[in-house]
Each structure stands twice: as C-alpha cells, then as structure tokens.
Amino acid sequence: MTARDENHRDRTAAAMHDTAERLEIAEAILHRSAERSPDAATNARLHRLGSEVTAQAKDIDKRADRLSES
C-alpha cells in the first residue's frame, strides 16, 4: 500500500467517524423531541427513529475503525 492510499483511507475513516458523530447528535435531538411530544404515537415513532439512527452511527463507526486498521 502506498502512502497516498493510506492517507486516503485515513481521510475516509475520519469522515466516517465525523458522520457517525453527527448522527449521534441527530439521535439525541430525536429522543428529546420524542419526550416533548404530547402524542404517544409520535413519541414512539421518534424514539424508534432515534434508535435506528444510533444503530447506523455505531455501524459506521465500526466500519471506519476496520478501515483505519487495514
């Protein structure tokens, strides 16, 4: 692997970690919004969506870790 390939891989992994971090912020906003909603169905939907976003963020983080370890 060339230094250029390694640099590209590191930049990609860093961008993926940044994306995951931003998704975790969105997840927190979704959960806060859910708690503020007076409607039970909306509350449940926002919490479910927040949990799905969390799962995606964790998956992206894991893939970024594997990419940077390669």
Summary of the structure (lengths in Angstrom):
residues: 70
radius of gyration: 16.3
end to end distance: 10.0
largest distance: 56.1
contacts: 186
relative contact order: 0.19
helix: 91%
strand: 0%
